[in-house]
Amino acid sequence: MKKVFLLILPLFCAAFTLTAQDKIYRQNGKVVDAKILEVGASEIKYKDFNNPDGPIYVLETDRIKKIVYENGKEERFQDNLRDPERYADQANKAIKINFLSPLYGYFEVGYEKSTGFGKSYELSLGIIGAGKAGVLEYYNSQVGEVKRSPFGVFVSGGYKFGKLPNFILFGKTRASHLMQGTYVKPVVYLGHYNENRVIYKDNAYVVGDQDVTFGALQLEFGKQYVMGDKLLLDLYWGFGYGFDNKKDSYGDIYYDDNTTAFNYANARAGSSPGLSFSFGVKLGMLLKDKK
């Protein structure tokens, strides 16, 4: 009996060894029978279970759905690129300027801070009149012109909901920067300014002025690029619902029909309240929290 037991024991151990395998469930649906050797932050090392003396294989963790170890324990990897540790050392704040704004008669500076994976808030302040001066043309016995000479301010605030991209480098998927990627941003604008306008008075066109208060609620869509954890480039455009008390013009001669308006931070089409639009290019400098 003892001899029979000694003969059966090796066979039992061999059978147990054959079933004691790790299983790698890949994102592409394949299942790999393996012996896991090492699990790292971005890759694992393993051997083919059916070829234990063969080579060591390396597989990136973002290509793995889960691992089921021989003892039944599971380890999942589908959220690997969302691990906060991947972005812990990255700058999470930025000071931004609207690169095109001076061409349209104002200067805008903003502040953005990341609040988590793919999320951030952004606040901006605009100085209307700090930029290229627009000109009004009118006819009063002869063609004349006068600068609009606007002066005022606006503020805006919005919250970004973004999608962080990843990229492949030397065959391995890498996470991108925390503040990089495409986004959608609900944003509110509020502002007030004064500027010259042409009015018809006493059978002649003369120069007057007007006070304009405006606001808008918009959705802005954009894509933000980060360069070296130091600089960023933000391209955006948006549309929404805007209102103001500005009387627009045809040929810069103002009437009472209030059809369109350019309010520096955005433009309104149609009568107020109506559709509003915005676009821009922002350049920024990234800032890190002090440790």
C-alpha positions as a Markdown table, in Angstrom:
| # | Residue | x | y | z |
|---|---|---|---|---|
| 1 | Met | 0.0 | 0.0 | 0.0 |
| 2 | Lys | 2.8 | 2.3 | 0.9 |
| 3 | Lys | 4.5 | 1.7 | -2.5 |
| 4 | Val | 1.3 | 2.4 | -4.3 |
| 5 | Phe | 0.9 | 5.7 | -2.5 |
| 6 | Leu | 4.5 | 6.7 | -3.3 |
| 7 | Leu | 3.8 | 6.0 | -7.0 |
| 8 | Ile | 0.5 | 8.0 | -7.0 |
| 9 | Leu | 1.9 | 11.0 | -5.2 |
| 10 | Pro | 4.2 | 12.3 | -8.0 |
| 11 | Leu | 1.3 | 11.9 | -10.5 |
| 12 | Phe | -1.0 | 13.9 | -8.1 |
| 13 | Cys | 1.6 | 16.6 | -7.7 |
| 14 | Ala | 2.1 | 16.8 | -11.5 |
| 15 | Ala | -1.6 | 17.1 | -12.1 |
| 16 | Phe | -1.9 | 19.9 | -9.4 |
| 17 | Thr | 1.0 | 21.7 | -11.1 |
| 18 | Leu | -0.7 | 21.5 | -14.4 |
| 19 | Thr | -3.8 | 23.2 | -13.0 |
| 20 | Ala | -2.0 | 25.7 | -10.8 |
| 21 | Gln | -1.6 | 28.4 | -13.5 |
| 22 | Asp | -2.1 | 32.1 | -13.7 |
| 23 | Lys | -4.5 | 33.4 | -16.4 |
| 24 | Ile | -4.0 | 36.7 | -18.2 |
| 25 | Tyr | -7.2 | 38.1 | -19.7 |
| 26 | Arg | -6.2 | 40.6 | -22.4 |
| 27 | Gln | -8.2 | 43.6 | -23.6 |
| 28 | Asn | -8.4 | 42.0 | -27.1 |
| 29 | Gly | -10.3 | 39.0 | -25.6 |
| 30 | Lys | -7.4 | 36.5 | -25.6 |
| 31 | Val | -6.6 | 34.5 | -22.5 |
| 32 | Val | -3.0 | 33.6 | -21.8 |
| 33 | Asp | -2.0 | 30.6 | -19.6 |
| 34 | Ala | 1.0 | 31.9 | -17.7 |
| 35 | Lys | 3.3 | 31.9 | -14.7 |
| 36 | Ile | 3.5 | 35.5 | -13.5 |
| 37 | Leu | 7.0 | 36.5 | -12.5 |
| 38 | Glu | 6.6 | 40.2 | -11.8 |
| 39 | Val | 3.9 | 42.9 | -11.8 |
| 40 | Gly | 5.1 | 46.5 | -12.2 |
| 41 | Ala | 3.3 | 49.9 | -12.5 |
| 42 | Ser | 3.2 | 49.8 | -16.3 |
| 43 | Glu | 4.1 | 46.2 | -17.3 |
| 44 | Ile | 4.1 | 42.6 | -16.2 |
| 45 | Lys | 6.7 | 39.8 | -16.8 |
| 46 | Tyr | 5.6 | 36.2 | -17.2 |
| 47 | Lys | 6.5 | 32.9 | -18.8 |
| 48 | Asp | 4.3 | 30.7 | -21.0 |
| 49 | Phe | 2.8 | 28.1 | -18.6 |
| 50 | Asn | 3.3 | 25.4 | -21.2 |
| 51 | Asn | 6.9 | 26.3 | -21.7 |
| 52 | Pro | 8.4 | 27.1 | -18.2 |
| 53 | Asp | 11.9 | 27.0 | -19.5 |
| 54 | Gly | 11.2 | 29.3 | -22.4 |
| 55 | Pro | 11.7 | 33.1 | -22.7 |
| 56 | Ile | 10.3 | 35.8 | -20.4 |
| 57 | Tyr | 7.5 | 37.9 | -21.9 |
| 58 | Val | 6.7 | 41.5 | -21.1 |
| 59 | Leu | 3.1 | 42.9 | -21.5 |
| 60 | Glu | 1.9 | 46.5 | -20.8 |
| 61 | Thr | -0.7 | 46.6 | -18.1 |
| 62 | Asp | -3.0 | 48.8 | -20.2 |
| 63 | Arg | -3.4 | 45.9 | -22.6 |
| 64 | Ile | -4.6 | 43.6 | -19.7 |
| 65 | Lys | -8.2 | 43.5 | -18.4 |
| 66 | Lys | -7.4 | 41.3 | -15.4 |
| 67 | Ile | -5.2 | 38.5 | -14.0 |
| 68 | Val | -6.6 | 35.5 | -12.2 |
| 69 | Tyr | -3.8 | 34.0 | -10.1 |
| 70 | Glu | -3.5 | 30.3 | -9.3 |
| 71 | Asn | -5.0 | 30.8 | -5.8 |
| 72 | Gly | -8.1 | 32.5 | -7.3 |
| 73 | Lys | -7.2 | 36.1 | -6.5 |
| 74 | Glu | -8.1 | 38.6 | -9.2 |
| 75 | Glu | -6.3 | 41.8 | -10.2 |
| 76 | Arg | -7.9 | 44.3 | -12.6 |
| 77 | Phe | -6.1 | 46.8 | -14.8 |
| 78 | Gln | -8.7 | 48.6 | -17.0 |
| 79 | Asp | -8.4 | 51.8 | -15.0 |
| 80 | Asn | -4.6 | 51.8 | -15.0 |
| 81 | Leu | -4.3 | 55.1 | -17.0 |
| 82 | Arg | -6.6 | 56.8 | -14.5 |
| 83 | Asp | -4.3 | 56.0 | -11.5 |
| 84 | Pro | -3.6 | 59.4 | -9.8 |
| 85 | Glu | 0.0 | 58.3 | -9.1 |
| 86 | Arg | 0.8 | 58.6 | -12.9 |
| 87 | Tyr | 0.2 | 62.4 | -12.6 |
| 88 | Ala | 1.3 | 63.1 | -9.1 |
| 89 | Asp | 4.5 | 65.0 | -10.1 |
| 90 | Gln | 2.8 | 67.0 | -12.9 |
| 91 | Ala | 1.9 | 70.7 | -12.7 |
| 92 | Asn | -1.8 | 71.1 | -12.1 |
| 93 | Lys | -2.3 | 74.9 | -12.4 |
| 94 | Ala | -1.8 | 77.4 | -15.2 |
| 95 | Ile | -1.8 | 81.1 | -16.0 |
| 96 | Lys | -3.2 | 81.7 | -19.5 |
| 97 | Ile | -3.5 | 84.6 | -21.9 |
| 98 | Asn | -5.8 | 84.9 | -24.9 |
| 99 | Phe | -3.2 | 85.2 | -27.7 |
| 100 | Leu | -5.6 | 86.7 | -30.2 |
| 101 | Ser | -7.6 | 89.1 | -27.9 |
| 102 | Pro | -5.4 | 92.2 | -28.5 |
| 103 | Leu | -6.3 | 92.0 | -32.2 |
| 104 | Tyr | -10.0 | 92.4 | -31.2 |
| 105 | Gly | -9.6 | 95.3 | -28.8 |
| 106 | Tyr | -9.2 | 93.6 | -25.4 |
| 107 | Phe | -6.8 | 91.6 | -23.2 |
| 108 | Glu | -7.8 | 88.5 | -21.4 |
| 109 | Val | -5.8 | 86.6 | -18.7 |
| 110 | Gly | -7.0 | 83.4 | -17.0 |
| 111 | Tyr | -6.3 | 80.9 | -14.3 |
| 112 | Glu | -6.9 | 77.1 | -14.6 |
| 113 | Lys | -6.6 | 74.5 | -11.9 |
| 114 | Ser | -7.1 | 70.7 | -12.3 |
| 115 | Thr | -9.4 | 69.1 | -9.8 |
| 116 | Gly | -9.0 | 65.6 | -10.8 |
| 117 | Phe | -8.7 | 63.2 | -13.8 |
| 118 | Gly | -10.1 | 65.1 | -16.8 |
| 119 | Lys | -11.6 | 67.9 | -14.7 |
| 120 | Ser | -10.6 | 71.5 | -14.0 |
| 121 | Tyr | -12.1 | 74.9 | -13.4 |
| 122 | Glu | -11.1 | 78.1 | -15.3 |
| 123 | Leu | -11.6 | 81.8 | -14.4 |
| 124 | Ser | -10.8 | 84.7 | -16.6 |
| 125 | Leu | -10.6 | 88.5 | -16.5 |
| 126 | Gly | -10.8 | 90.7 | -19.6 |
| 127 | Ile | -9.8 | 94.4 | -20.0 |
| 128 | Ile | -11.8 | 95.9 | -22.8 |
| 129 | Gly | -9.9 | 98.6 | -24.6 |
| 130 | Ala | -6.5 | 97.0 | -24.0 |
| 131 | Gly | -5.8 | 96.2 | -27.6 |
| 132 | Lys | -6.2 | 97.3 | -31.2 |
| 133 | Ala | -8.6 | 100.2 | -31.5 |
| 134 | Gly | -11.6 | 99.8 | -33.8 |
| 135 | Val | -12.7 | 102.7 | -36.0 |
| 136 | Leu | -16.2 | 104.0 | -36.9 |
| 137 | Glu | -16.8 | 105.6 | -40.3 |
| 138 | Tyr | -19.7 | 107.9 | -40.9 |
| 139 | Tyr | -20.8 | 110.7 | -43.3 |
| 140 | Asn | -21.6 | 114.2 | -42.2 |
| 141 | Ser | -21.2 | 116.4 | -45.3 |
| 142 | Gln | -18.0 | 114.4 | -45.7 |
| 143 | Val | -16.7 | 111.0 | -44.7 |
| 144 | Gly | -15.3 | 111.0 | -41.2 |
| 145 | Glu | -14.0 | 108.4 | -38.8 |
| 146 | Val | -13.6 | 108.2 | -35.0 |
| 147 | Lys | -12.2 | 105.5 | -32.8 |
| 148 | Arg | -14.5 | 103.3 | -30.8 |
| 149 | Ser | -12.4 | 103.9 | -27.7 |
| 150 | Pro | -14.0 | 101.2 | -25.6 |
| 151 | Phe | -13.2 | 100.8 | -21.9 |
| 152 | Gly | -14.6 | 98.2 | -19.5 |
| 153 | Val | -14.1 | 94.8 | -18.1 |
| 154 | Phe | -15.6 | 91.3 | -18.2 |
| 155 | Val | -15.2 | 88.1 | -16.2 |
| 156 | Ser | -15.9 | 84.5 | -17.1 |
| 157 | Gly | -15.9 | 81.2 | -15.2 |
| 158 | Gly | -16.4 | 77.6 | -16.4 |
| 159 | Tyr | -15.8 | 74.0 | -15.5 |
| 160 | Lys | -14.0 | 71.6 | -17.9 |
| 161 | Phe | -14.9 | 68.0 | -18.5 |
| 162 | Gly | -12.1 | 66.5 | -20.5 |
| 163 | Lys | -10.8 | 63.3 | -22.0 |
| 164 | Leu | -7.1 | 62.7 | -21.4 |
| 165 | Pro | -5.4 | 61.1 | -24.4 |
| 166 | Asn | -2.7 | 58.4 | -24.2 |
| 167 | Phe | 0.0 | 57.7 | -26.7 |
| 168 | Ile | 2.2 | 54.9 | -27.8 |
| 169 | Leu | 6.0 | 55.2 | -27.5 |
| 170 | Phe | 8.3 | 52.4 | -28.4 |
| 171 | Gly | 5.4 | 50.0 | -28.4 |
| 172 | Lys | 4.2 | 51.0 | -24.9 |
| 173 | Thr | 1.1 | 53.0 | -24.1 |
| 174 | Arg | 2.0 | 56.0 | -22.0 |
| 175 | Ala | -0.3 | 58.4 | -20.1 |
| 176 | Ser | -0.4 | 62.0 | -21.2 |
| 177 | His | -0.4 | 65.2 | -19.1 |
| 178 | Leu | -3.2 | 65.8 | -16.6 |
| 179 | Met | -4.1 | 69.1 | -18.3 |
| 180 | Gln | -4.0 | 67.9 | -21.8 |
| 181 | Gly | -6.8 | 66.7 | -24.1 |
| 182 | Thr | -10.1 | 67.5 | -25.6 |
| 183 | Tyr | -12.8 | 69.0 | -23.4 |
| 184 | Val | -16.2 | 70.6 | -23.2 |
| 185 | Lys | -16.7 | 73.6 | -20.8 |
| 186 | Pro | -20.0 | 75.2 | -19.7 |
| 187 | Val | -19.0 | 78.9 | -19.2 |
| 188 | Val | -20.7 | 82.1 | -18.0 |
| 189 | Tyr | -19.7 | 85.6 | -19.2 |
| 190 | Leu | -20.6 | 88.9 | -17.6 |
| 191 | Gly | -19.2 | 92.3 | -18.6 |
| 192 | His | -19.8 | 96.1 | -18.9 |
| 193 | Tyr | -18.1 | 98.7 | -21.1 |
| 194 | Asn | -18.5 | 102.1 | -22.7 |
| 195 | Glu | -17.6 | 103.0 | -26.3 |
| 196 | Asn | -18.2 | 105.6 | -29.0 |
| 197 | Arg | -21.0 | 105.2 | -31.5 |
| 198 | Val | -22.4 | 107.1 | -34.4 |
| 199 | Ile | -26.0 | 108.5 | -33.9 |
| 200 | Tyr | -28.3 | 110.4 | -36.1 |
| 201 | Lys | -29.2 | 113.7 | -34.4 |
| 202 | Asp | -30.6 | 117.0 | -35.8 |
| 203 | Asn | -30.6 | 115.7 | -39.4 |
| 204 | Ala | -26.9 | 114.7 | -39.1 |
| 205 | Tyr | -24.7 | 111.9 | -38.1 |
| 206 | Val | -22.7 | 112.7 | -35.0 |
| 207 | Val | -20.5 | 110.9 | -32.5 |
| 208 | Gly | -22.0 | 109.8 | -29.2 |
| 209 | Asp | -21.4 | 107.0 | -26.8 |
| 210 | Gln | -23.2 | 104.2 | -25.1 |
| 211 | Asp | -22.9 | 102.0 | -22.0 |
| 212 | Val | -23.2 | 98.3 | -22.7 |
| 213 | Thr | -23.9 | 95.5 | -20.3 |
| 214 | Phe | -23.7 | 92.0 | -21.6 |
| 215 | Gly | -23.7 | 88.4 | -20.6 |
| 216 | Ala | -23.8 | 84.9 | -22.0 |
| 217 | Leu | -24.1 | 81.2 | -21.1 |
| 218 | Gln | -22.2 | 79.0 | -23.5 |
| 219 | Leu | -20.7 | 75.6 | -24.2 |
| 220 | Glu | -17.1 | 75.8 | -25.3 |
| 221 | Phe | -15.3 | 73.0 | -27.0 |
| 222 | Gly | -11.5 | 72.8 | -27.2 |
| 223 | Lys | -8.3 | 70.9 | -27.2 |
| 224 | Gln | -5.4 | 71.7 | -24.9 |
| 225 | Tyr | -1.8 | 70.7 | -25.6 |
| 226 | Val | 0.9 | 70.6 | -22.9 |
| 227 | Met | 4.6 | 70.9 | -23.8 |
| 228 | Gly | 7.2 | 69.7 | -21.4 |
| 229 | Asp | 5.1 | 70.3 | -18.3 |
| 230 | Lys | 5.9 | 74.0 | -18.7 |
| 231 | Leu | 3.8 | 75.5 | -21.5 |
| 232 | Leu | 0.3 | 74.8 | -22.9 |
| 233 | Leu | -1.7 | 75.7 | -26.0 |
| 234 | Asp | -5.5 | 75.9 | -25.8 |
| 235 | Leu | -7.7 | 76.1 | -28.9 |
| 236 | Tyr | -11.4 | 76.6 | -28.4 |
| 237 | Trp | -14.7 | 77.7 | -29.9 |
| 238 | Gly | -18.1 | 77.9 | -28.3 |
| 239 | Phe | -21.8 | 78.9 | -28.8 |
| 240 | Gly | -24.7 | 79.6 | -26.5 |
| 241 | Tyr | -27.2 | 82.1 | -25.4 |
| 242 | Gly | -26.3 | 85.8 | -25.0 |
| 243 | Phe | -27.9 | 89.1 | -24.0 |
| 244 | Asp | -26.9 | 92.8 | -24.0 |
| 245 | Asn | -28.4 | 96.3 | -24.5 |
| 246 | Lys | -26.1 | 97.2 | -27.4 |
| 247 | Lys | -27.6 | 98.7 | -30.5 |
| 248 | Asp | -25.7 | 97.2 | -33.5 |
| 249 | Ser | -25.3 | 98.8 | -36.9 |
| 250 | Tyr | -25.1 | 98.3 | -40.6 |
| 251 | Gly | -22.0 | 100.1 | -41.8 |
| 252 | Asp | -21.3 | 101.3 | -38.3 |
| 253 | Ile | -24.3 | 103.6 | -38.3 |
| 254 | Tyr | -26.4 | 102.7 | -35.3 |
| 255 | Tyr | -30.2 | 102.1 | -35.4 |
| 256 | Asp | -32.8 | 100.8 | -33.0 |
| 257 | Asp | -33.3 | 97.4 | -34.5 |
| 258 | Asn | -30.6 | 95.7 | -32.4 |
| 259 | Thr | -29.7 | 92.9 | -34.9 |
| 260 | Thr | -26.1 | 91.9 | -34.0 |
| 261 | Ala | -23.4 | 92.9 | -31.5 |
| 262 | Phe | -19.7 | 92.3 | -30.9 |
| 263 | Asn | -19.0 | 92.4 | -27.2 |
| 264 | Tyr | -15.3 | 91.6 | -27.3 |
| 265 | Ala | -15.5 | 88.4 | -25.2 |
| 266 | Asn | -18.1 | 87.0 | -27.6 |
| 267 | Ala | -20.4 | 88.0 | -30.5 |
| 268 | Arg | -24.2 | 87.9 | -30.6 |
| 269 | Ala | -26.2 | 87.1 | -33.8 |
| 270 | Gly | -29.8 | 88.3 | -34.1 |
| 271 | Ser | -31.7 | 90.3 | -31.6 |
| 272 | Ser | -30.9 | 90.2 | -27.9 |
| 273 | Pro | -31.3 | 87.8 | -26.3 |
| 274 | Gly | -30.0 | 85.5 | -29.0 |
| 275 | Leu | -27.2 | 83.2 | -30.1 |
| 276 | Ser | -23.7 | 84.0 | -29.0 |
| 277 | Phe | -20.4 | 82.7 | -30.2 |
| 278 | Ser | -16.7 | 82.8 | -29.2 |
| 279 | Phe | -13.4 | 81.4 | -30.3 |
| 280 | Gly | -9.8 | 81.9 | -29.3 |
| 281 | Val | -6.2 | 80.7 | -28.9 |
| 282 | Lys | -4.7 | 80.7 | -25.4 |
| 283 | Leu | -1.1 | 80.3 | -24.4 |
| 284 | Gly | -0.2 | 79.4 | -20.8 |
| 285 | Met | 2.5 | 78.7 | -18.3 |
| 286 | Leu | 2.1 | 75.7 | -16.0 |
| 287 | Leu | 2.6 | 76.0 | -12.2 |
| 288 | Lys | 3.4 | 73.3 | -9.7 |
| 289 | Asp | 2.2 | 73.2 | -6.1 |
| 290 | Lys | 4.9 | 73.9 | -3.5 |
| 291 | Lys | 5.9 | 70.9 | -1.5 |
